[in-house]
Amino acid sequence: MEGTTLALVSLGSNIDASANLRRAVALLAERSDVRAVSRAWRSGAVGGEGPAFLNAAVAIATPLDAAAFKFSLLRRIEAELGRVRTGNRNAPRTIDLDLALFGDAVVNRADGHGGRLRLPDPDVGRYAHVAMPLADIAGDLRLPGDGRRLRDVAAACIAAAAAAGRAAPHVVRGLDLSTVTVPR
C-alpha cells in the first residue's frame, strides 16, 4: 500500500437497496483497489418516516487525496446510480457513499464544492448503522482524533440507540456483497 491511503467508505440505500448496494460495490471495485467489504446491515430511516436502509462499508487503498477521492470517485458513482441531493438530509436515496475515514486524517474544512470535508465523518460516532459496518471490516482500527477502536465506537452507538429506544441495525442474511468485487 505504499503511496496509498486506506479510505473507509460508508454505503447506504433505501430505494431498491439490495440492487443499488451491489451496483455501488461493483463500481467501486471496478474503479479502485477494494480491500474489504462488510456484510449488509438493515436499519430504520433516520430523522423521519421512510423505507428501511441497507448499509455497508468498503475499505479502499487509494493514491488520491481525500477531496479527489470524494468528488472524483464517490460522487460520480452516486450520480451514475441516480442519487439526487435535496435540501432534506434524510430523504430516501438510491445510494449514499460517504467518506467515513481517510487514513489518520482529522479534517474540518471547506471542500471546494460548496460543503465541508469532515474527517472522520462525525456520523461514525453518532449512528450504529454507520459504525457497525465499519467495525465489521476494520474493528481494531482506531478512530482518528478519538483513539477508540471502531468496534468500541460501534458498541457505544448501539448502547446509545438502545437508551433512546431505537433498534440496532442487524445483518441482512442472503445478501453477500463480497461476491460482487472484481478480482485483481
C-alpha positions as CSV (number, residue, x, y, z in Angstrom):
1,M,0.0,0.0,0.0
2,E,3.0,2.3,-0.4
3,G,1.9,5.7,-1.7
4,T,-1.7,5.0,-0.9
5,T,-4.1,5.8,1.9
6,L,-6.7,3.5,3.4
7,A,-10.2,5.0,2.9
8,L,-13.2,3.6,4.6
9,V,-16.5,4.3,2.8
10,S,-19.9,4.0,4.3
11,L,-22.7,3.0,1.9
12,G,-26.4,3.3,2.4
13,S,-29.6,2.9,0.3
14,N,-33.3,2.7,0.8
15,I,-34.5,2.8,-2.8
16,D,-34.1,-0.6,-4.5
17,A,-31.5,-1.0,-1.7
18,S,-30.1,-4.5,-2.4
19,A,-29.5,-3.8,-6.1
20,N,-28.1,-0.4,-5.5
21,L,-25.6,-1.6,-2.8
22,R,-24.5,-4.4,-5.2
23,R,-24.1,-1.9,-8.1
24,A,-22.1,0.6,-5.9
25,V,-19.8,-2.1,-4.6
26,A,-19.2,-3.4,-8.2
27,L,-18.5,0.1,-9.4
28,L,-16.1,0.8,-6.5
29,A,-14.3,-2.5,-7.3
30,E,-14.0,-1.6,-11.0
31,R,-12.6,1.8,-10.3
32,S,-10.5,1.4,-7.2
33,D,-8.5,-1.1,-5.1
34,V,-11.1,-2.6,-2.8
35,R,-9.5,-4.3,0.1
36,A,-12.6,-5.4,2.2
37,V,-16.4,-5.3,2.0
38,S,-18.6,-5.6,5.1
39,R,-21.8,-7.5,5.5
40,A,-25.0,-5.7,4.7
41,W,-26.9,-4.3,7.6
42,R,-30.6,-3.2,7.8
43,S,-31.6,-0.2,9.9
44,G,-34.5,2.2,10.2
45,A,-34.6,5.5,8.5
46,V,-33.0,8.4,10.5
47,G,-34.9,11.6,11.0
48,G,-38.4,10.6,9.9
49,E,-40.5,8.1,8.1
50,G,-39.3,6.2,5.1
51,P,-38.2,2.8,4.0
52,A,-35.6,0.9,6.0
53,F,-32.0,1.4,4.8
54,L,-29.4,-1.2,3.9
55,N,-25.9,-0.2,4.9
56,A,-22.4,-1.5,4.3
57,A,-18.8,-0.4,4.3
58,V,-15.9,-0.8,2.0
59,A,-12.1,-0.4,2.6
60,I,-10.2,1.0,-0.4
61,A,-6.5,1.7,-0.9
62,T,-6.2,4.9,-2.9
63,P,-3.4,7.1,-4.2
64,L,-5.9,10.1,-4.4
65,D,-6.2,12.8,-1.7
66,A,-9.4,12.9,0.3
67,A,-11.2,15.6,-1.7
68,A,-10.4,13.9,-5.1
69,F,-11.5,10.6,-3.7
70,K,-14.8,12.0,-2.5
71,F,-15.6,14.0,-5.7
72,S,-13.9,12.1,-8.5
73,L,-14.9,8.7,-7.3
74,L,-17.7,8.6,-4.7
75,R,-19.9,11.5,-6.0
76,R,-19.5,10.3,-9.6
77,I,-20.8,6.8,-8.7
78,E,-23.6,8.3,-6.7
79,A,-24.7,10.3,-9.8
80,E,-24.4,7.2,-12.0
81,L,-26.8,5.4,-9.6
82,G,-29.3,8.2,-9.7
83,R,-28.6,9.9,-6.4
84,V,-30.3,13.3,-6.3
85,R,-29.2,15.6,-3.5
86,T,-32.0,17.7,-2.0
87,G,-32.2,20.0,1.0
88,N,-33.5,17.1,3.0
89,R,-30.5,15.3,4.5
90,N,-32.8,12.4,5.5
91,A,-34.6,12.0,2.1
92,P,-34.8,8.5,0.6
93,R,-31.9,7.8,-1.8
94,T,-30.7,5.3,-4.3
95,I,-27.2,5.4,-2.9
96,D,-25.2,7.3,-0.3
97,L,-21.4,7.0,-0.4
98,D,-19.7,8.8,2.5
99,L,-16.0,9.0,3.1
100,A,-16.0,7.9,6.7
101,L,-12.3,7.7,7.4
102,F,-9.2,8.6,5.3
103,G,-6.1,7.2,6.9
104,D,-5.4,9.0,10.1
105,A,-6.7,12.3,8.8
106,V,-8.6,14.7,11.1
107,V,-10.0,17.4,8.8
108,N,-12.8,20.0,9.0
109,R,-12.5,22.5,6.1
110,A,-14.3,23.8,3.1
111,D,-14.3,21.1,0.4
112,G,-14.2,23.4,-2.6
113,H,-17.6,22.2,-3.8
114,G,-19.9,24.3,-1.5
115,G,-19.7,22.0,1.5
116,R,-17.3,20.8,4.2
117,L,-14.8,17.9,4.2
118,R,-15.0,16.4,7.7
119,L,-12.8,13.5,8.6
120,P,-13.5,11.3,10.3
121,D,-17.2,11.7,9.3
122,P,-19.0,12.8,12.5
123,D,-21.7,10.2,11.8
124,V,-19.2,7.4,12.6
125,G,-19.5,8.2,16.3
126,R,-23.3,9.1,16.1
127,Y,-25.0,6.2,14.4
128,A,-24.8,2.5,14.8
129,H,-25.8,2.0,11.1
130,V,-22.5,3.7,10.1
131,A,-20.2,2.4,12.9
132,M,-21.3,-1.3,12.7
133,P,-20.4,-1.9,9.1
134,L,-17.1,-0.1,9.6
135,A,-16.3,-2.2,12.6
136,D,-17.2,-5.2,10.5
137,I,-14.2,-4.6,8.2
138,A,-11.8,-2.7,10.5
139,G,-12.8,-3.3,14.1
140,D,-9.3,-2.8,15.5
141,L,-8.7,0.4,13.6
142,R,-8.6,3.5,15.9
143,L,-10.9,6.4,15.1
144,P,-8.5,9.4,14.3
145,G,-8.8,12.2,16.8
146,D,-10.6,10.0,19.3
147,G,-8.4,6.9,19.8
148,R,-11.2,4.4,20.3
149,R,-11.2,1.2,18.2
150,L,-14.1,1.1,15.7
151,R,-15.5,-1.9,17.5
152,D,-15.8,0.2,20.7
153,V,-17.3,3.1,18.8
154,A,-19.9,0.7,17.3
155,A,-20.7,-0.7,20.8
156,A,-21.2,2.8,22.2
157,C,-23.5,3.7,19.3
158,I,-25.6,0.5,19.9
159,A,-25.8,1.4,23.6
160,A,-26.9,5.0,22.8
161,A,-29.5,3.7,20.3
162,A,-30.9,1.3,22.9
163,A,-31.0,4.1,25.6
164,A,-33.0,6.2,23.1
165,G,-35.4,3.3,22.3
166,R,-34.1,2.7,18.8
167,A,-33.4,-0.7,17.4
168,A,-29.8,-1.6,16.5
169,P,-29.1,-2.5,12.9
170,H,-29.0,-6.2,12.1
171,V,-27.1,-8.2,9.5
172,V,-29.1,-9.0,6.3
173,R,-28.9,-12.7,5.6
174,G,-28.6,-13.8,1.9
175,L,-27.0,-10.5,0.7
176,D,-23.3,-11.2,0.3
177,L,-21.7,-8.1,-1.1
178,S,-18.2,-9.6,-1.0
179,T,-19.0,-11.7,-4.1
180,V,-19.6,-8.5,-6.1
181,T,-16.0,-7.3,-6.1
182,V,-13.8,-7.6,-9.2
183,P,-10.8,-9.9,-8.7
184,R,-7.4,-8.2,-9.2
